[in-house]
Amino acid sequence: MESDYWNGMLPSHSEDGMGRRGYPAEFRRRVLDLIASGRRMADVARDLGISDQTVYDWRRQDRIDHGIEPGLTSAERAELVAARRRIRELESELAIHRAAAELLKGTASPKGGSRQSR
């Protein structure tokens, strides 16, 4: 049955927690296929119980990905997100190293000697 197919693709409440973002790619693709076949976006959204704006956003991103509209493609957006995440990690590591260097700045040698190493 068609409605069982769609219900199986919608995220359940248990999947809706942390780490789960949005709808499966196959579900989004099927929604866009319905739009491309001539169905109205508002009707598709209502029938599937999703927001009109969500469908409009998917369509806009699809048009960007296919070069029809200007903007960041999905691949470029994912790369940018990954780069920003890595920058945050590196900045955090740098802050830890700076704090450690500041703490160790005034400490004496663990050997306690005043001789210089060779």
C-alpha positions as CSV (number, residue, x, y, z in Angstrom):
1,M,0.0,0.0,0.0
2,E,1.3,3.5,-0.9
3,S,0.6,5.1,2.5
4,D,2.5,2.3,4.2
5,Y,5.5,3.1,2.0
6,W,5.5,6.8,3.0
7,N,4.9,6.0,6.7
8,G,7.9,3.7,6.7
9,M,10.1,6.5,5.4
10,L,9.0,9.1,8.0
11,P,11.2,9.3,11.1
12,S,9.6,7.8,14.2
13,H,9.6,9.7,17.5
14,S,12.3,7.4,18.8
15,E,14.6,8.4,15.8
16,D,13.8,12.1,16.3
17,G,16.3,12.6,19.1
18,M,19.9,13.8,19.1
19,G,22.0,12.8,16.2
20,R,18.9,12.4,13.9
21,R,18.4,15.2,11.4
22,G,15.5,15.6,9.0
23,Y,14.1,13.0,6.6
24,P,15.9,10.3,4.7
25,A,17.4,11.3,1.4
26,E,15.2,8.7,-0.4
27,F,12.0,10.3,1.1
28,R,13.1,13.8,0.0
29,R,13.9,12.5,-3.5
30,R,10.4,10.9,-3.7
31,V,8.7,14.1,-2.6
32,L,10.7,16.0,-5.3
33,D,9.7,13.4,-7.9
34,L,6.0,14.0,-7.0
35,I,6.5,17.8,-7.4
36,A,8.2,17.2,-10.8
37,S,5.3,15.0,-11.9
38,G,3.0,18.0,-11.5
39,R,1.6,17.7,-8.0
40,R,1.3,21.0,-6.1
41,M,3.8,21.4,-3.3
42,A,1.1,22.4,-0.8
43,D,-0.9,19.2,-1.6
44,V,2.2,17.0,-1.3
45,A,3.2,18.6,2.0
46,R,-0.3,18.3,3.4
47,D,-0.8,14.7,2.3
48,L,2.5,13.6,3.9
49,G,2.1,15.8,7.0
50,I,5.2,17.8,6.5
51,S,5.7,21.6,6.3
52,D,5.2,23.5,3.1
53,Q,8.4,25.4,3.8
54,T,10.3,22.1,4.1
55,V,9.2,21.1,0.7
56,Y,10.1,24.5,-0.8
57,D,13.5,24.3,0.9
58,W,14.1,20.8,-0.6
59,R,13.1,22.0,-4.0
60,R,15.3,25.1,-3.8
61,Q,18.3,23.0,-2.7
62,D,17.7,20.5,-5.5
63,R,17.6,23.4,-8.0
64,I,20.9,24.7,-6.6
65,D,22.4,21.2,-6.8
66,H,21.4,20.9,-10.5
67,G,22.8,24.4,-11.3
68,I,19.4,26.0,-12.0
69,E,19.7,28.5,-9.1
70,P,22.8,30.1,-7.6
71,G,24.0,29.0,-4.1
72,L,26.0,26.4,-2.2
73,T,25.4,22.9,-3.4
74,S,24.8,20.2,-0.9
75,A,28.3,18.9,-1.3
76,E,29.8,22.4,-0.8
77,R,27.6,23.0,2.2
78,A,28.7,19.7,3.8
79,E,32.4,20.6,3.1
80,L,31.9,24.0,4.7
81,V,30.3,22.5,7.8
82,A,33.1,20.0,8.1
83,A,35.7,22.7,7.7
84,R,34.1,24.9,10.4
85,R,33.9,21.9,12.7
86,R,37.6,21.2,12.2
87,I,38.5,24.8,12.8
88,R,36.6,24.8,16.1
89,E,38.5,21.6,17.1
90,L,41.8,23.1,16.2
91,E,41.0,26.4,18.1
92,S,40.0,24.4,21.1
93,E,43.3,22.4,21.0
94,L,45.3,25.6,20.6
95,A,43.6,27.2,23.6
96,I,44.4,24.1,25.7
97,H,48.1,24.2,24.6
98,R,48.3,27.9,25.4
99,A,46.8,27.4,28.8
100,A,49.2,24.6,29.5
101,A,52.2,26.7,28.4
102,E,51.0,29.5,30.6
103,L,50.8,27.1,33.6
104,L,54.2,25.7,33.0
105,K,55.9,29.0,32.3
106,G,57.0,29.7,35.9
107,T,57.6,26.1,37.1
108,A,61.1,24.8,38.0
109,S,62.7,21.8,36.3
110,P,61.5,18.5,37.7
111,K,65.1,17.5,38.3
112,G,65.6,20.5,40.4
113,G,69.1,21.1,39.1
114,S,70.5,24.3,37.7
115,R,72.8,22.7,35.2
116,Q,72.0,23.1,31.6
117,S,71.5,20.0,29.5
118,R,74.1,19.1,26.9
